[in-house]
Amino acid sequence: MLHELRQISSAAKIPALLGLIAIVLAAIQPASALSIYPTKDGTLVDGGGFGVFDGSADAWDWYFNGSSYEGTITLSTETQGAELEHRLVWEYSLSTVTLTPPVSATLTFTLRGAPIWPFPDVDVHVYNYPADLLETPDDFEAGPSELQGWITVVPYQAPTIYALNISAKVNDALISGLDKVAFRMQVDPTTANAASQVFLDAVDSDPTTKPLLTISVLGDAGGNGQVDIGDHSDFVDCMTGPGRSVAPACADLDFDQDQDVDLVDFDLFESILTNSLQ
């Protein structure tokens, strides 16, 4: 089941993203969407029985299927001296990406709620952070990082698929010549809730249970490797108008990342479509 994703919209990001889209492409070559699973991933722990709750990793487990806290994202501050946090980190290699930026990039993952009442609703934040593709505790608070978006998960929520548009961050990496990106999932660090818990049921033996990074031609809603008239039809179906949340399946068409698909996005899409038909 697909739920809508509340995303951060940053005025500072929009000019940079628009600048990327304004790049004139000589031609958009047909190419299939590229699916990338994490090259490195793991759970980072702070506090509890592992050490002092101080904002630094006390222990970490890079094998989800070997941990008693498999895929758990928590922040518990209800008992002084026993505060505990679990964060999940995901690192991706971009070495196989041959598409010329700007590209469209989406992070897709499944979360479920804690099966305990009255656990509060939980806001899960997704940050990017500098990827090293190494298994080190430095990933706990690596910086500089930037909030990419957040998801609210309620108690007893069934496994729910979310899609986060991370095109700006992936394009930044590709244009800068970087061959990796990374993302960290954690409970909102400013939450007033004393006990927060969410589950992402990932196991190392099954890569398909882990967050999937999908990279494709910008504007290719149909997924056939090129921007064509069929994508125009898909765009019309995804139009929400300004200020209305975009469905996860249409997240790639929210070019300015302002949580909707409107005429601003349509103008940008038409410029890409026109160029691709030349």
C-alpha positions in Angstrom: 0.0 0.0 0.0 1.3 3.4 -0.9 1.1 6.4 1.5 1.9 10.0 0.6 5.2 11.3 1.8 5.6 14.6 3.5 8.8 16.1 2.1 10.9 19.1 3.1 10.8 21.9 0.6 13.8 24.2 0.8 13.8 27.5 -1.1 17.6 27.2 -1.2 17.4 23.9 -3.1 15.0 25.0 -5.8 17.3 27.4 -7.7 20.0 24.8 -7.8 17.6 22.1 -9.0 16.1 24.4 -11.6 19.7 25.2 -12.8 20.3 21.5 -13.3 17.1 21.1 -15.2 18.0 24.1 -17.4 21.1 22.2 -18.7 20.5 21.7 -22.4 20.9 18.1 -23.3 22.1 17.4 -26.8 20.1 14.2 -26.8 18.6 11.8 -24.2 19.7 8.3 -25.1 17.3 5.4 -24.3 18.3 3.6 -21.1 16.5 1.5 -18.6 16.0 2.7 -15.0 18.8 1.6 -12.8 18.0 -0.1 -9.5 20.6 0.0 -6.8 20.5 -1.7 -3.4 22.8 -0.6 -0.5 26.5 -1.5 -0.8 26.8 -1.0 2.9 24.2 -0.7 5.6 23.6 -1.2 9.3 22.2 -0.2 12.7 24.0 2.4 14.9 23.3 2.4 18.6 23.7 5.2 21.2 22.9 4.6 24.9 21.0 1.9 26.6 23.1 -1.1 27.6 25.7 -0.2 25.1 27.2 2.9 26.6 26.5 6.5 27.4 23.7 8.3 25.6 25.8 11.2 24.3 25.2 11.6 20.5 28.0 9.2 19.6 27.7 5.6 18.5 28.4 3.2 21.3 27.9 0.0 19.3 26.9 -0.9 15.8 25.6 -3.9 14.0 26.2 -4.2 10.2 24.2 -7.4 9.9 20.5 -6.9 10.4 19.7 -10.6 10.5 22.2 -10.9 13.4 20.7 -8.3 15.6 18.0 -8.5 18.3 17.0 -5.0 17.1 16.6 -6.0 13.5 15.7 -2.9 11.4 14.5 -0.9 14.5 14.5 2.9 14.5 14.1 4.2 18.1 14.5 7.2 20.3 13.6 6.5 24.0 14.3 9.1 26.7 11.6 8.1 29.2 14.1 6.7 31.8 17.0 8.9 32.8 20.2 7.1 32.5 18.7 4.5 30.2 18.1 6.6 27.1 18.5 4.7 23.8 18.6 5.4 20.1 18.9 3.2 17.0 19.6 4.8 13.6 19.8 3.0 10.3 22.3 4.0 7.6 22.4 3.1 3.9 25.2 3.7 1.5 24.9 3.3 -2.3 27.5 3.1 -5.1 26.9 5.3 -8.2 29.8 3.7 -10.1 27.4 1.9 -12.5 25.4 5.1 -13.4 26.0 6.1 -17.0 23.0 8.5 -17.5 24.0 12.1 -18.0 22.6 14.4 -15.2 20.1 15.8 -14.5 18.5 12.4 -13.7 15.5 11.4 -11.6 16.3 9.5 -8.3 13.9 8.0 -5.8 14.5 6.1 -2.6 11.8 3.5 -1.9 11.4 1.7 1.4 8.8 0.0 3.7 8.1 0.9 7.3 5.7 -0.5 9.9 4.5 0.8 13.3 5.2 -0.5 16.7 2.6 -3.1 17.8 2.2 -1.5 21.2 -0.4 1.0 22.4 -0.2 3.8 23.4 3.1 4.3 21.6 3.0 7.8 20.0 3.0 8.6 16.3 6.6 8.7 15.1 8.3 11.1 12.7 11.1 9.3 10.9 13.7 11.7 9.4 15.8 10.8 6.4 19.1 12.6 6.1 21.9 12.4 3.6 25.4 12.2 4.9 28.9 11.8 3.4 29.2 8.2 2.2 32.5 6.4 2.9 31.2 2.8 2.1 33.1 1.7 5.2 31.6 0.0 8.3 32.5 2.6 10.9 30.6 4.3 13.8 31.4 7.7 12.3 28.3 7.3 10.2 26.2 8.0 13.4 26.6 11.7 13.1 28.6 12.2 9.9 28.4 15.7 8.4 27.5 17.9 6.9 24.1 16.3 6.4 20.8 17.6 5.1 17.3 16.6 5.9 15.7 15.1 2.8 12.2 14.4 4.1 10.2 12.7 6.8 7.5 10.2 7.3 4.9 9.9 10.1 4.3 6.3 11.2 1.4 5.4 13.6 1.2 2.5 16.1 0.2 -0.8 14.6 0.7 0.6 11.1 0.9 -2.2 8.5 4.0 -2.4 6.3 3.7 0.7 4.1 5.7 1.6 1.1 7.2 5.2 0.9 8.9 6.9 -2.0 11.2 9.9 -1.4 12.4 12.1 -4.3 16.2 12.5 -3.8 17.0 13.7 -7.3 18.7 16.9 -6.2 21.2 15.1 -3.9 22.0 12.4 -6.5 22.5 15.0 -9.2 24.8 16.9 -6.9 26.9 13.8 -6.5 27.0 12.9 -10.2 27.9 16.4 -11.3 30.6 16.6 -8.6 32.1 13.4 -9.9 31.3 11.4 -6.7 30.6 7.7 -7.0 28.5 7.2 -3.8 25.6 8.6 -1.8 24.3 7.7 1.7 21.2 8.2 3.8 20.5 7.9 7.5 17.1 7.2 9.0 16.3 8.3 12.6 13.5 9.5 14.8 13.0 13.2 14.8 15.7 14.3 17.3 13.5 17.1 18.6 10.5 14.9 19.3 8.7 15.5 22.6 7.7 11.8 22.7 9.5 9.9 25.4 9.3 6.6 23.5 9.3 6.3 19.7 9.8 3.1 17.7 9.4 2.1 14.0 10.5 -1.0 12.2 12.1 -1.5 8.8 12.3 -5.3 8.3 15.5 -5.7 6.3 17.7 -8.7 6.3 21.1 -9.1 4.6 20.1 -12.4 3.0 17.4 -10.6 0.9 18.5 -7.3 -0.7 14.9 -6.6 -1.9 14.0 -5.9 1.7 16.3 -2.9 1.8 15.6 0.6 0.6 15.9 0.7 -3.2 17.6 3.6 -5.0 16.1 4.0 -8.5 17.8 6.3 -11.1 16.2 7.0 -14.4 16.0 9.6 -17.2 14.5 12.8 -15.9 10.9 13.0 -17.0 10.7 9.4 -18.0 7.5 8.5 -16.1 6.8 5.5 -18.3 10.2 4.0 -17.5 11.1 3.1 -21.1 14.4 5.0 -21.0 13.3 8.1 -23.0 11.0 11.1 -22.6 8.1 10.8 -25.1 4.5 11.5 -25.6 3.5 8.6 -23.3 5.2 10.4 -20.5 3.1 13.5 -21.3 0.0 11.5 -20.6 1.4 10.2 -17.4 2.3 13.7 -16.3 -1.3 14.8 -16.9 -2.5 12.0 -14.7 -0.1 13.1 -11.9 -1.1 16.7 -11.9 -2.2 17.8 -8.5 -2.1 21.6 -8.7 -0.2 23.8 -6.3 -0.1 22.9 -2.6 -1.5 19.4 -2.9 0.6 16.4 -1.9 2.0 14.3 -4.7 1.5 10.5 -4.8 4.7 8.4 -4.3 4.3 7.0 -7.8 4.5 10.5 -9.2 7.3 11.8 -7.0 9.8 11.8 -10.0 7.6 14.4 -11.7 7.9 16.9 -8.8 10.9 18.5 -10.4 11.1 21.5 -8.0 10.5 19.2 -4.9 7.8 21.3 -3.4 5.5 18.4 -2.7 3.1 18.9 -5.6 3.0 18.4 -9.4 1.8 21.7 -10.9 2.3 24.1 -13.8 5.8 24.9 -12.7 6.7 21.3 -13.0 4.8 21.1 -16.3 6.9 23.9 -17.9 10.1 22.1 -16.9 8.8 18.8 -18.2 7.8 20.3 -21.6 11.3 21.7 -22.0 12.8 18.2 -21.4 10.2 16.7 -23.7 10.9 19.2 -26.5 14.6 18.6 -26.3 14.2 14.8 -26.4 12.1 15.0 -29.6 14.7 17.1 -31.5 
